[in-house]
Amino acid sequence: MDAQLVTQQPAPHYGTLEADDDGVQAKPMPIAALIPSILCCPLTLLSSWTIVDAKTEVIALQCGKLVNEIKTPGCAFIPCWGRTVFAVSTAQISISLPDVRVADYEGNPVVISAVVQFTVTDPKKAVLDIEDYQRFVKLQAATVLRQVVAQYPFQCSDETRSLRGNMQNVSRQLADTLNTLVAVAGCMIHAFRIDELSYANEVAAVMLRKQAATATVAARKLIVESAVGIAVDAAEQLSHHGTTLSTDQQADMIINLMSVICSGKDVVPTLTMRTS
């Protein structure tokens, strides 16, 4: 007689899932819920249907035990005795962080508004490991915002190192940092964008005057450097064309050119009259 390979199939039972990496595994329906379901069969059949919407996953607990995880939209049969159902949306969720007060790298108070976009990738973690996953993401986002913004000045001469001039890289750093913190809640961050950025009211006027003064100094420095270059070029071109100026004449010409170029108002050059 030829040997035959006999494969024994495990007995099916309600709500069994494969084990996940976190060790949470669905279990059969507890006896405390199974007995009423059988004894009150008509009532059980009428009261145990749950609608699963599109982009929604349902986590079902029976007497406190995980028994099913439903990912397919439609009607799902979950016995009503001892049942707790959690519907978790897997669509993209946006959370607003309005007017968060943060101290920048220089210690100046800054007011920032931001928007966080995320999705739930593991509804089981979002329900079982975290009490309120949306509140958890919002609190972690506010903490990350304060930590990252404190690494940058609001504005500086090198705009690539400031919050205003480096907003895209700052947003990317915010998203990456927050992503590592919310993984425990089964969430994934898609974007962490800074919506509004300004100084706090108590220092806004002073900082605006400081910015204006800094911009004025930088502009004046550029004007002076350009004026020196123009005066030197003028003296060299005159010498190149055969016009020789004495030291005093060169000094007068340079002074007149510097006065005309550097002044913010109309200037009348000074002419020195000499008699032989």
Contacts in CASP RR format, 6 or more apart in sequence:
PFRMAT RR
TARGET T0000
AUTHOR 0000-0000-0000
METHOD contacts of the structure
MODEL  1
MDAQLVTQQPAPHYGTLEADDDGVQAKPMPIAALIPSILCCPLTLLSSWT
IVDAKTEVIALQCGKLVNEIKTPGCAFIPCWGRTVFAVSTAQISISLPDV
RVADYEGNPVVISAVVQFTVTDPKKAVLDIEDYQRFVKLQAATVLRQVVA
QYPFQCSDETRSLRGNMQNVSRQLADTLNTLVAVAGCMIHAFRIDELSYA
NEVAAVMLRKQAATATVAARKLIVESAVGIAVDAAEQLSHHGTTLSTDQQ
ADMIINLMSVICSGKDVVPTLTMRTS
13 28 0 8 1.000
13 29 0 8 1.000
14 28 0 8 1.000
14 29 0 8 1.000
14 67 0 8 1.000
14 68 0 8 1.000
14 79 0 8 1.000
15 26 0 8 1.000
15 27 0 8 1.000
15 28 0 8 1.000
15 29 0 8 1.000
15 60 0 8 1.000
15 67 0 8 1.000
15 68 0 8 1.000
16 26 0 8 1.000
16 27 0 8 1.000
16 28 0 8 1.000
17 25 0 8 1.000
17 26 0 8 1.000
17 66 0 8 1.000
17 68 0 8 1.000
17 69 0 8 1.000
18 25 0 8 1.000
19 25 0 8 1.000
20 124 0 8 1.000
22 124 0 8 1.000
22 125 0 8 1.000
22 129 0 8 1.000
24 66 0 8 1.000
24 124 0 8 1.000
24 128 0 8 1.000
25 66 0 8 1.000
26 66 0 8 1.000
26 67 0 8 1.000
26 68 0 8 1.000
26 69 0 8 1.000
27 65 0 8 1.000
27 66 0 8 1.000
27 67 0 8 1.000
28 67 0 8 1.000
29 37 0 8 1.000
29 62 0 8 1.000
29 67 0 8 1.000
29 79 0 8 1.000
30 62 0 8 1.000
30 63 0 8 1.000
30 65 0 8 1.000
32 63 0 8 1.000
32 81 0 8 1.000
32 82 0 8 1.000
33 62 0 8 1.000
33 63 0 8 1.000
33 79 0 8 1.000
33 81 0 8 1.000
33 82 0 8 1.000
33 83 0 8 1.000
34 79 0 8 1.000
36 44 0 8 1.000
36 81 0 8 1.000
37 44 0 8 1.000
37 48 0 8 1.000
37 79 0 8 1.000
37 80 0 8 1.000
37 81 0 8 1.000
38 44 0 8 1.000
40 81 0 8 1.000
43 80 0 8 1.000
44 79 0 8 1.000
44 80 0 8 1.000
44 81 0 8 1.000
47 80 0 8 1.000
48 77 0 8 1.000
48 78 0 8 1.000
48 79 0 8 1.000
48 80 0 8 1.000
48 83 0 8 1.000
49 75 0 8 1.000
49 76 0 8 1.000
49 77 0 8 1.000
49 78 0 8 1.000
50 58 0 8 1.000
50 60 0 8 1.000
50 70 0 8 1.000
50 75 0 8 1.000
50 76 0 8 1.000
50 77 0 8 1.000
50 78 0 8 1.000
50 85 0 8 1.000
51 74 0 8 1.000
51 75 0 8 1.000
51 76 0 8 1.000
52 58 0 8 1.000
52 70 0 8 1.000
52 71 0 8 1.000
52 72 0 8 1.000
52 73 0 8 1.000
52 74 0 8 1.000
52 75 0 8 1.000
52 76 0 8 1.000
52 87 0 8 1.000
53 73 0 8 1.000
53 74 0 8 1.000
53 87 0 8 1.000
54 73 0 8 1.000
55 89 0 8 1.000
55 90 0 8 1.000
55 91 0 8 1.000
56 73 0 8 1.000
56 87 0 8 1.000
56 88 0 8 1.000
56 89 0 8 1.000
56 90 0 8 1.000
57 69 0 8 1.000
57 70 0 8 1.000
57 71 0 8 1.000
57 87 0 8 1.000
57 88 0 8 1.000
57 90 0 8 1.000
57 123 0 8 1.000
58 68 0 8 1.000
58 69 0 8 1.000
58 70 0 8 1.000
58 76 0 8 1.000
58 78 0 8 1.000
58 85 0 8 1.000
58 86 0 8 1.000
58 87 0 8 1.000
58 88 0 8 1.000
59 66 0 8 1.000
59 68 0 8 1.000
59 69 0 8 1.000
59 85 0 8 1.000
59 86 0 8 1.000
59 88 0 8 1.000
59 123 0 8 1.000
59 124 0 8 1.000
59 127 0 8 1.000
59 128 0 8 1.000
60 66 0 8 1.000
60 67 0 8 1.000
60 68 0 8 1.000
60 69 0 8 1.000
60 70 0 8 1.000
60 78 0 8 1.000
60 83 0 8 1.000
60 84 0 8 1.000
60 85 0 8 1.000
60 86 0 8 1.000
61 67 0 8 1.000
61 83 0 8 1.000
61 84 0 8 1.000
61 85 0 8 1.000
61 86 0 8 1.000
62 79 0 8 1.000
62 81 0 8 1.000
62 82 0 8 1.000
62 83 0 8 1.000
62 84 0 8 1.000
63 82 0 8 1.000
64 82 0 8 1.000
64 84 0 8 1.000
66 124 0 8 1.000
66 128 0 8 1.000
67 78 0 8 1.000
68 76 0 8 1.000
68 78 0 8 1.000
69 123 0 8 1.000
69 124 0 8 1.000
70 76 0 8 1.000
70 78 0 8 1.000
78 85 0 8 1.000
86 123 0 8 1.000
86 127 0 8 1.000
88 120 0 8 1.000
88 123 0 8 1.000
88 126 0 8 1.000
88 127 0 8 1.000
89 120 0 8 1.000
90 119 0 8 1.000
90 120 0 8 1.000
90 121 0 8 1.000
90 123 0 8 1.000
91 119 0 8 1.000
92 117 0 8 1.000
92 118 0 8 1.000
92 119 0 8 1.000
92 190 0 8 1.000
93 117 0 8 1.000
93 118 0 8 1.000
93 119 0 8 1.000
93 120 0 8 1.000
93 134 0 8 1.000
94 115 0 8 1.000
94 116 0 8 1.000
94 117 0 8 1.000
95 115 0 8 1.000
95 116 0 8 1.000
95 118 0 8 1.000
95 134 0 8 1.000
95 137 0 8 1.000
95 138 0 8 1.000
95 141 0 8 1.000
96 113 0 8 1.000
96 114 0 8 1.000
96 115 0 8 1.000
96 116 0 8 1.000
96 195 0 8 1.000
97 112 0 8 1.000
97 113 0 8 1.000
97 114 0 8 1.000
97 115 0 8 1.000
97 116 0 8 1.000
97 138 0 8 1.000
97 141 0 8 1.000
97 142 0 8 1.000
97 145 0 8 1.000
98 113 0 8 1.000
99 111 0 8 1.000
99 112 0 8 1.000
99 113 0 8 1.000
100 111 0 8 1.000
100 112 0 8 1.000
100 113 0 8 1.000
100 114 0 8 1.000
100 142 0 8 1.000
100 145 0 8 1.000
100 146 0 8 1.000
101 109 0 8 1.000
101 110 0 8 1.000
101 111 0 8 1.000
101 200 0 8 1.000
102 109 0 8 1.000
102 110 0 8 1.000
102 111 0 8 1.000
102 112 0 8 1.000
102 145 0 8 1.000
102 146 0 8 1.000
102 149 0 8 1.000
102 150 0 8 1.000
103 109 0 8 1.000
103 110 0 8 1.000
103 146 0 8 1.000
103 149 0 8 1.000
103 150 0 8 1.000
104 110 0 8 1.000
104 149 0 8 1.000
104 150 0 8 1.000
104 152 0 8 1.000
104 153 0 8 1.000
104 154 0 8 1.000
104 163 0 8 1.000
105 150 0 8 1.000
105 151 0 8 1.000
105 152 0 8 1.000
105 153 0 8 1.000
106 153 0 8 1.000
106 154 0 8 1.000
108 153 0 8 1.000
108 154 0 8 1.000
108 199 0 8 1.000
108 200 0 8 1.000
108 203 0 8 1.000
108 207 0 8 1.000
109 199 0 8 1.000
109 200 0 8 1.000
109 202 0 8 1.000
109 203 0 8 1.000
110 149 0 8 1.000
110 154 0 8 1.000
110 163 0 8 1.000
110 197 0 8 1.000
110 198 0 8 1.000
110 199 0 8 1.000
110 200 0 8 1.000
111 196 0 8 1.000
111 197 0 8 1.000
111 198 0 8 1.000
111 199 0 8 1.000
111 200 0 8 1.000
112 145 0 8 1.000
112 149 0 8 1.000
112 194 0 8 1.000
112 196 0 8 1.000
112 197 0 8 1.000
113 194 0 8 1.000
113 195 0 8 1.000
113 196 0 8 1.000
113 197 0 8 1.000
114 141 0 8 1.000
114 145 0 8 1.000
114 174 0 8 1.000
114 192 0 8 1.000
114 193 0 8 1.000
114 194 0 8 1.000
114 195 0 8 1.000
115 191 0 8 1.000
115 192 0 8 1.000
115 193 0 8 1.000
115 195 0 8 1.000
116 137 0 8 1.000
116 138 0 8 1.000
116 141 0 8 1.000
116 178 0 8 1.000
116 189 0 8 1.000
116 191 0 8 1.000
116 192 0 8 1.000
117 189 0 8 1.000
117 190 0 8 1.000
117 191 0 8 1.000
117 192 0 8 1.000
117 193 0 8 1.000
118 137 0 8 1.000
118 182 0 8 1.000
118 187 0 8 1.000
118 188 0 8 1.000
118 189 0 8 1.000
118 190 0 8 1.000
119 187 0 8 1.000
119 188 0 8 1.000
119 190 0 8 1.000
120 126 0 8 1.000
120 133 0 8 1.000
120 186 0 8 1.000
120 187 0 8 1.000
121 186 0 8 1.000
121 187 0 8 1.000
121 188 0 8 1.000
122 186 0 8 1.000
123 186 0 8 1.000
125 184 0 8 1.000
125 185 0 8 1.000
125 186 0 8 1.000
126 133 0 8 1.000
126 185 0 8 1.000
126 186 0 8 1.000
126 187 0 8 1.000
127 133 0 8 1.000
129 184 0 8 1.000
129 185 0 8 1.000
129 186 0 8 1.000
130 136 0 8 1.000
130 184 0 8 1.000
130 185 0 8 1.000
133 185 0 8 1.000
133 186 0 8 1.000
133 187 0 8 1.000
136 182 0 8 1.000
136 185 0 8 1.000
137 178 0 8 1.000
137 182 0 8 1.000
137 185 0 8 1.000
137 187 0 8 1.000
140 178 0 8 1.000
140 181 0 8 1.000
140 182 0 8 1.000
141 178 0 8 1.000
141 192 0 8 1.000
144 174 0 8 1.000
144 177 0 8 1.000
144 178 0 8 1.000
144 181 0 8 1.000
144 192 0 8 1.000
145 174 0 8 1.000
147 177 0 8 1.000
148 170 0 8 1.000
148 173 0 8 1.000
148 174 0 8 1.000
148 177 0 8 1.000
149 163 0 8 1.000
149 170 0 8 1.000
152 161 0 8 1.000
152 162 0 8 1.000
152 163 0 8 1.000
152 166 0 8 1.000
152 170 0 8 1.000
153 161 0 8 1.000
153 162 0 8 1.000
153 163 0 8 1.000
154 162 0 8 1.000
154 163 0 8 1.000
154 164 0 8 1.000
154 197 0 8 1.000
154 199 0 8 1.000
154 207 0 8 1.000
155 162 0 8 1.000
155 163 0 8 1.000
155 164 0 8 1.000
155 165 0 8 1.000
155 211 0 8 1.000
156 162 0 8 1.000
157 214 0 8 1.000
157 218 0 8 1.000
159 165 0 8 1.000
159 166 0 8 1.000
160 166 0 8 1.000
163 170 0 8 1.000
163 194 0 8 1.000
163 197 0 8 1.000
164 197 0 8 1.000
167 194 0 8 1.000
167 197 0 8 1.000
170 194 0 8 1.000
171 191 0 8 1.000
171 192 0 8 1.000
171 193 0 8 1.000
171 194 0 8 1.000
174 192 0 8 1.000
174 194 0 8 1.000
175 189 0 8 1.000
175 190 0 8 1.000
175 191 0 8 1.000
175 192 0 8 1.000
178 189 0 8 1.000
178 192 0 8 1.000
179 188 0 8 1.000
179 189 0 8 1.000
182 188 0 8 1.000
182 189 0 8 1.000
198 204 0 8 1.000
199 207 0 8 1.000
199 208 0 8 1.000
220 262 0 8 1.000
223 261 0 8 1.000
223 262 0 8 1.000
224 258 0 8 1.000
224 262 0 8 1.000
226 261 0 8 1.000
227 257 0 8 1.000
227 258 0 8 1.000
227 261 0 8 1.000
227 262 0 8 1.000
228 258 0 8 1.000
230 257 0 8 1.000
230 261 0 8 1.000
231 253 0 8 1.000
231 254 0 8 1.000
231 257 0 8 1.000
231 258 0 8 1.000
234 253 0 8 1.000
234 257 0 8 1.000
235 245 0 8 1.000
235 250 0 8 1.000
235 253 0 8 1.000
235 254 0 8 1.000
238 245 0 8 1.000
239 245 0 8 1.000
245 253 0 8 1.000
248 272 0 8 1.000
252 270 0 8 1.000
252 272 0 8 1.000
255 270 0 8 1.000
256 269 0 8 1.000
256 270 0 8 1.000
259 267 0 8 1.000
259 269 0 8 1.000
259 270 0 8 1.000
260 267 0 8 1.000
260 269 0 8 1.000
END
